[in-house]
Amino acid sequence: MLSSSWRRLRGWIGAPAAAPVAASGALHGAQAADSLRALLDDPHIPPVVRATLAEDFGRLEAMLAKLERDELHLAVFGRVSVGKSALANALLGEPAFEVGVLHGTTREAGQRPWRDVAGSGVHLIDTPGIDELDGEAREHLAFEVAGLVDLVVFVVDGDMTQREREAVQLLAATRRPLLLALNKADRYTEAERENVLVRLREHVAGLVRAEDVVAVSARPAALRTVHVDADGGEHEQWLAQPPDIDALRGRLVAVLAREGKTLAALNASLFAGRLSDAVSGRIAASRRELGGKVIRQYCLAKSVAVALNPIPVADLLAAGALDAALVMHLGRVYGLPLTRSEAGGLITTICAQLVALMGAIWGIHLAASALKGLSAGMSTVLTAAAQGALAWYATELVGRAAERYLIAGKSWGEHGPKRVVAEIVESLDRDSILREARSEILARLRRGDADRPA
């Protein structure tokens, strides 16, 4: 069972990103760091599960280090050639990221420190475009990076395409705060630019706040000027224009200063929650697999014991002892050990429901046992196999019902054992199980006859 330390955060993890603004970001950061350490150090996580999820645990360690260094990460995201790298460079004030006319210039995520905001060091991350023709892996990386950072700037260069709208919805589902930047705004007249901004705000209504949809020009077109010399000659000149990103920079600083520490803690805790769910799923799957093997082993042992035992009452008593051992074994598999008394009570409850549902089957079982007594213990192989098959099936039912009880934390749930046992009976293919059991028992009985001395 997983440690519950990190789950202390779940109450505020479930809230929208903007909800905890008034709470203490530093407190949330400390809580998140403690919870990440608890998950990383949880002794109940099996080594095989850690190995399977090694990459995710590595990311969790990186997130913990980021919290301890008091860093915030900001990703620039969007289609190819909308100017993501140029915008990141404009924010940095230096050409840290490669830009160019080549389709898909950014091949992998890059990171650079930007500035301090409210005591936290903010790092910019440039991501590959999301629509590269042969860049499925880079698109996956872009979404992966955006899912791990604290805030995302989604860059467009005009009205949004269907692909961009879908991408914004996916990013919003990660619960990251989003800002939408209309880049290359210098290509539009003032009226055209306002019309595009209105359409963009309509597209992202409910996902991005209206004030977080801004126009920028990361690399404005050079301004053409004409210089007239003393002789009246005209000389054309092109003057580079500075980036126009004040609106975006202002929004970023405002959001990060107000919510940055809380965003970082929330982001880390959301990721830890997903990882914890993945760990729980892997552990549950491995337990179900092991539980299935244990149940089959006991089914085989019980069916052969019943088939071979010539004494009518003794075979049923032996079967009951094996059922008790099975239930206790399953308790250890699921990390919920049962005492003999608890195992006996659980079997009594399950069998009572089975008798109510399947009285006729138990009647056949008892009749077969009596038949063995009439023949002085020399029942035929076929009769023994039939009785053994019924014992196999009964053990399968007991084992599966006990599993459900243990998976629910030693509980039958709100509908009680009757509903659970009925669902188990309905879910199992009785005829298929009996065929398999008879086949296995006959094979073992015949092998036993062949091994006996003449």
C-alpha positions in Angstrom: 0.0 0.0 0.0 1.3 3.4 -0.9 2.3 6.0 1.6 -0.5 8.6 2.1 1.8 11.5 3.0 1.5 13.3 -0.3 -2.3 13.0 -0.4 -2.5 15.8 2.2 -2.4 18.1 -0.8 -5.3 16.5 -2.7 -7.8 18.9 -1.2 -6.3 21.9 -3.0 -4.9 20.0 -5.9 -8.5 19.5 -7.1 -9.1 23.2 -7.3 -8.5 25.2 -10.5 -5.1 26.8 -10.8 -6.3 30.2 -10.0 -8.2 29.2 -6.8 -5.3 29.0 -4.4 -3.9 32.5 -5.2 -4.7 33.9 -1.8 -3.0 31.0 0.0 0.6 30.9 0.9 2.7 29.9 -2.0 5.6 29.1 0.2 3.5 26.8 2.4 2.2 25.0 -0.6 5.8 24.7 -2.0 7.0 23.1 1.3 4.0 20.8 1.4 4.6 19.7 -2.2 8.3 19.1 -1.6 7.5 17.0 1.5 4.9 15.0 -0.5 7.3 14.4 -3.4 10.0 13.1 -1.1 7.4 10.8 0.6 6.5 9.3 -2.8 10.1 9.0 -3.9 11.1 7.3 -0.6 7.9 5.2 -0.2 9.2 1.7 0.9 6.0 0.0 -0.1 6.6 0.6 -3.9 8.0 -2.7 -5.3 11.4 -2.4 -7.1 9.8 -3.8 -10.3 7.3 -1.0 -10.3 10.0 1.6 -9.7 12.0 0.1 -12.6 9.0 0.2 -14.9 8.2 3.8 -14.1 11.9 4.9 -13.8 11.5 7.8 -16.3 8.6 9.2 -14.3 10.4 8.9 -11.0 13.3 10.7 -12.7 11.0 13.6 -13.6 9.7 13.6 -10.0 13.2 14.0 -8.7 13.8 16.9 -11.2 10.6 18.5 -10.0 11.7 18.2 -6.4 15.0 19.8 -7.2 13.2 22.6 -9.0 11.1 23.3 -6.0 14.1 23.2 -3.7 15.9 25.7 -6.0 12.7 27.9 -6.0 12.5 27.8 -9.9 9.5 28.4 -12.1 9.4 27.0 -15.6 7.6 28.7 -18.5 7.1 27.0 -21.9 6.6 28.7 -25.3 4.3 26.5 -27.3 2.6 26.5 -30.7 2.8 25.5 -34.4 5.9 25.5 -36.5 7.0 28.9 -37.7 4.7 31.1 -35.6 7.8 32.6 -34.0 8.1 30.7 -30.7 11.9 30.9 -30.6 11.9 34.5 -31.7 9.4 35.4 -28.9 11.5 33.5 -26.3 14.6 35.4 -27.5 12.8 38.7 -27.3 11.8 37.9 -23.7 15.4 37.0 -22.9 16.8 40.0 -24.8 19.4 37.8 -26.5 19.5 35.2 -29.3 19.6 32.1 -27.1 17.3 30.0 -29.2 17.8 29.2 -32.9 15.4 30.9 -35.3 15.1 30.6 -39.1 12.9 30.1 -42.1 13.5 26.4 -42.1 10.4 24.5 -41.4 10.8 23.1 -37.8 14.0 24.8 -36.8 13.5 23.9 -33.2 14.3 20.2 -33.0 14.3 19.7 -29.2 13.2 21.5 -26.1 15.7 24.1 -24.9 15.9 25.9 -21.6 17.4 29.3 -20.5 17.1 31.3 -17.3 15.0 34.4 -17.8 14.6 36.6 -14.7 13.7 36.6 -11.0 10.1 37.2 -10.2 9.0 37.5 -6.6 12.2 35.7 -5.4 11.8 32.8 -7.9 14.1 32.2 -10.8 12.0 31.9 -14.0 13.3 29.7 -16.8 12.1 29.8 -20.4 11.6 26.6 -22.4 11.3 26.6 -26.2 9.5 23.6 -27.6 9.3 22.1 -31.1 6.3 22.9 -33.3 3.2 20.8 -32.9 2.5 20.2 -36.6 5.7 19.1 -38.2 5.1 16.7 -41.1 7.6 14.2 -39.9 7.9 15.3 -36.3 5.5 13.0 -34.3 8.2 12.5 -31.7 8.9 16.2 -31.4 5.2 16.9 -31.1 5.0 14.4 -28.3 7.9 16.1 -26.6 6.3 19.5 -26.9 3.1 18.3 -25.2 5.2 16.4 -22.6 7.3 19.5 -21.7 4.1 21.7 -21.6 2.6 19.2 -19.2 5.5 19.6 -16.8 6.0 23.3 -16.7 4.3 25.9 -14.5 2.9 28.2 -17.2 2.4 28.0 -20.9 2.5 30.8 -23.5 0.7 29.5 -26.6 1.8 31.4 -29.7 -0.2 31.9 -32.8 0.3 34.2 -35.8 -3.3 34.7 -36.9 -6.8 33.3 -36.3 -6.5 29.8 -34.8 -6.6 26.7 -36.9 -8.6 23.6 -35.8 -5.4 21.9 -34.7 -4.5 24.9 -32.5 -7.9 24.9 -30.9 -7.5 21.2 -30.1 -4.0 21.8 -28.7 -5.2 24.6 -26.4 -8.0 22.3 -25.1 -5.5 19.5 -24.4 -3.2 21.9 -22.6 -6.0 23.4 -20.6 -6.9 19.9 -19.5 -3.4 19.7 -17.8 -4.6 22.5 -15.6 -1.6 24.7 -16.5 -2.3 28.5 -16.7 -2.3 29.6 -20.3 -1.5 32.9 -22.0 -2.2 33.3 -25.7 0.1 35.5 -27.7 -0.8 36.8 -31.2 2.7 37.1 -32.7 3.6 39.1 -35.9 0.9 41.6 -34.9 2.8 44.3 -36.9 1.4 42.7 -40.1 -2.1 44.0 -39.2 -3.6 47.4 -39.0 -4.9 48.4 -35.6 -8.5 47.5 -36.5 -7.5 44.2 -38.1 -5.4 43.3 -35.0 -8.4 44.0 -32.7 -10.7 41.8 -34.8 -8.2 38.9 -34.6 -7.9 39.3 -30.9 -11.7 39.3 -30.5 -11.8 36.0 -32.5 -9.0 34.5 -30.5 -10.7 35.3 -27.2 -13.9 33.7 -28.5 -12.0 30.5 -29.4 -10.4 30.2 -25.9 -13.3 31.4 -23.8 -13.3 29.4 -20.6 -9.8 28.2 -21.1 -7.7 31.5 -21.2 -8.7 34.7 -19.5 -9.5 37.5 -21.9 -6.8 39.7 -20.4 -4.2 36.9 -21.0 -4.8 37.1 -24.8 -2.3 39.7 -26.0 -0.7 40.9 -29.3 3.1 40.9 -29.7 5.7 41.3 -32.4 8.8 39.3 -31.5 10.7 40.3 -34.7 8.9 43.2 -36.3 9.5 43.9 -40.0 12.2 46.4 -40.7 11.0 49.9 -41.3 11.7 51.4 -44.8 12.9 54.9 -44.7 14.1 57.3 -47.5 17.0 59.6 -46.8 17.5 62.7 -49.0 21.0 63.9 -49.3 22.3 67.5 -49.9 22.1 67.0 -53.6 18.5 65.9 -53.5 19.3 62.2 -54.0 17.2 59.6 -52.3 18.7 56.7 -50.4 16.5 53.8 -49.2 17.3 52.4 -45.7 15.7 49.6 -43.7 15.8 50.1 -40.0 15.4 47.1 -37.6 12.6 47.6 -35.1 12.7 46.5 -31.5 10.4 43.7 -30.3 7.0 44.8 -29.1 6.3 42.4 -26.2 5.5 44.7 -23.3 1.9 43.4 -23.0 3.0 39.8 -22.8 5.9 40.6 -20.4 3.6 42.5 -18.1 1.1 39.7 -18.0 3.8 37.1 -17.3 5.3 39.0 -14.5 1.9 39.7 -13.0 0.8 36.1 -13.1 4.1 34.7 -11.8 4.4 37.3 -9.0 0.9 36.6 -7.8 0.7 32.8 -8.3 4.1 31.5 -9.3 5.1 29.6 -6.1 1.6 28.2 -5.8 1.7 27.2 -9.5 5.0 25.4 -9.1 3.7 23.5 -6.0 0.4 22.7 -7.8 2.2 21.5 -10.9 4.5 19.2 -8.9 1.6 17.8 -6.9 -0.5 17.1 -9.9 2.4 15.2 -11.5 3.0 13.4 -8.2 -0.7 12.5 -8.1 -0.6 11.1 -11.7 2.5 9.1 -10.9 1.0 7.8 -7.6 -2.1 6.7 -9.6 0.2 5.0 -12.1 2.2 3.3 -9.3 -1.1 2.2 -7.7 -2.3 0.8 -11.0 0.9 -1.1 -11.6 0.9 -2.5 -8.1 -2.8 -3.5 -8.5 -2.1 -5.2 -11.8 0.8 -7.1 -10.4 -1.2 -8.2 -7.4 -4.1 -9.3 -9.7 -1.7 -11.3 -11.8 -0.1 -12.9 -8.7 -3.6 -13.4 -7.1 -4.8 -15.2 -10.3 -1.8 -17.6 -10.1 -2.4 -18.2 -6.4 -6.1 -19.0 -7.0 -5.2 -21.4 -9.8 -2.7 -23.2 -7.6 -5.2 -23.7 -4.9 -7.9 -24.7 -7.4 -5.6 -27.4 -8.7 -4.6 -28.6 -5.2 -8.1 -28.7 -3.9 -9.6 -30.4 -6.9 -7.0 -33.1 -6.9 -7.3 -33.6 -3.2 -11.0 -34.0 -3.4 -10.8 -36.3 -6.4 -8.2 -38.6 -4.7 -9.7 -38.7 -1.2 -12.0 -41.7 -0.8 -13.6 -40.6 2.5 -16.8 -38.5 1.8 -16.6 -36.2 4.8 -12.8 -36.0 4.9 -12.6 -34.6 1.4 -14.9 -31.8 2.2 -13.0 -30.9 5.4 -9.8 -30.9 3.5 -11.4 -28.6 0.9 -12.4 -26.2 3.6 -8.9 -26.1 5.0 -7.5 -25.3 1.6 -10.0 -22.5 1.1 -8.9 -21.0 4.4 -5.3 -21.2 3.3 -6.2 -19.6 0.0 -7.9 -16.7 1.6 -5.0 -16.1 4.0 -2.5 -16.3 1.1 -4.5 -13.7 -0.9 -4.5 -11.4 2.2 -0.7 -11.4 2.1 -0.7 -10.8 -1.6 -2.9 -7.7 -1.2 -1.0 -6.5 1.8 -4.0 -7.1 4.2 -3.1 -10.1 6.2 -6.0 -12.1 7.7 -6.1 -14.1 10.9 -7.5 -17.7 10.8 -10.6 -16.4 12.5 -11.0 -13.6 9.9 -10.4 -16.1 7.0 -13.0 -18.4 8.5 -15.5 -15.7 8.8 -14.9 -14.5 5.2 -15.3 -18.0 3.8 -18.5 -18.5 5.8 -19.9 -15.2 4.4 -18.9 -16.1 0.8 -20.2 -19.7 1.0 -23.5 -18.6 2.5 -24.1 -16.4 -0.5 -22.9 -19.1 -2.9 -25.3 -21.6 -1.3 -28.2 -19.1 -1.7 -27.3 -18.6 -5.4 -26.2 -22.1 -6.4 -27.7 -24.6 -4.0 -28.1 -27.2 -6.8 -24.4 -27.2 -7.6 -23.5 -27.9 -3.9 -26.1 -30.7 -4.0 -24.3 -32.3 -6.8 -21.0 -31.9 -5.0 -22.5 -33.7 -1.9 -24.1 -36.4 -4.0 -20.8 -37.2 -5.7 -19.1 -37.4 -2.3 -21.8 -39.9 -1.1 -21.3 -41.9 -4.3 -17.7 -42.3 -3.3 -18.7 -43.7 0.1 -21.1 -46.3 -1.5 -18.3 -47.6 -3.6 -16.1 -48.0 -0.5 -13.7 -45.3 -1.6 -13.2 -46.9 -5.0 -15.0 -44.3 -7.1 -14.4 -44.2 -10.8 -11.9 -41.8 -12.3 -14.7 -39.9 -14.1 -16.7 -39.5 -10.9 -13.6 -38.3 -9.1 -12.8 -35.9 -11.9 -16.4 -34.5 -11.9 -16.3 -33.9 -8.1 -12.8 -32.4 -8.4 -13.9 -30.1 -11.1 -16.8 -28.8 -8.9 -14.2 -28.2 -6.1 -12.0 -26.3 -8.5 -15.0 -24.1 -9.6 -16.0 -23.5 -5.9 -12.5 -22.5 -5.1 -12.3 -20.1 -8.1 -15.5 -18.5 -6.8 -14.3 -18.2 -3.2 -10.9 -16.8 -4.4 -12.4 -14.2 -6.7 -14.9 -13.1 -4.1 -12.2 -12.8 -1.5 -10.1 -10.8 -4.0 -12.9 -8.3 -4.4 -13.2 -8.0 -0.6 -9.5 -7.4 -0.2 -9.2 -4.9 -3.1 -11.9 -2.8 -1.5 -9.8 -2.7 1.7 -11.6 -5.5 3.6 -15.0 -4.2 2.6 -18.0 -5.5 0.6 -19.0 -2.0 -0.4 -22.4 -0.4 0.0 -24.3 -3.3 -1.7 -22.9 -6.0 0.5 -21.6 -9.5 -0.1 -24.7 -10.7 -1.9 -24.2 -8.3 -4.8 -20.4 -9.0 -5.0 -20.8 -12.7 -5.0 -23.6 -12.6 -7.6 -21.4 -10.4 -9.9 -18.5 -12.9 -9.5 -20.8 -15.9 -10.4 -22.1 -14.0 -13.4 -18.6 -13.0 -14.6 -17.1 -16.5 -14.6 -17.8 -18.9 -17.4 -18.7 -22.0 -15.4 -18.7 -24.5 -18.3 -15.3 -23.4 -19.5 -13.8 -23.6 -16.0 -15.3 -27.1 -15.4 -14.0 -28.3 -18.8 -10.5 -27.0 -18.0 -10.6 -28.5 -14.5 -11.8 -31.9 -15.6 -9.1 -32.0 -18.3 -6.4 -31.1 -15.8 -7.6 -33.5 -13.1 -7.9 -36.4 -15.5 -4.4 -35.8 -16.8 -3.0 -35.8 -13.3 -5.0 -38.8 -12.2 -3.8 -40.8 -15.2 -0.2 -39.7 -14.6 -0.6 -40.9 -11.0 -1.9 -44.4 -12.2 1.0 -44.7 -14.6 3.5 -43.9 -11.8 2.1 -46.7 -9.5 4.0 -50.0 -9.4 2.3 -53.0 -11.1 
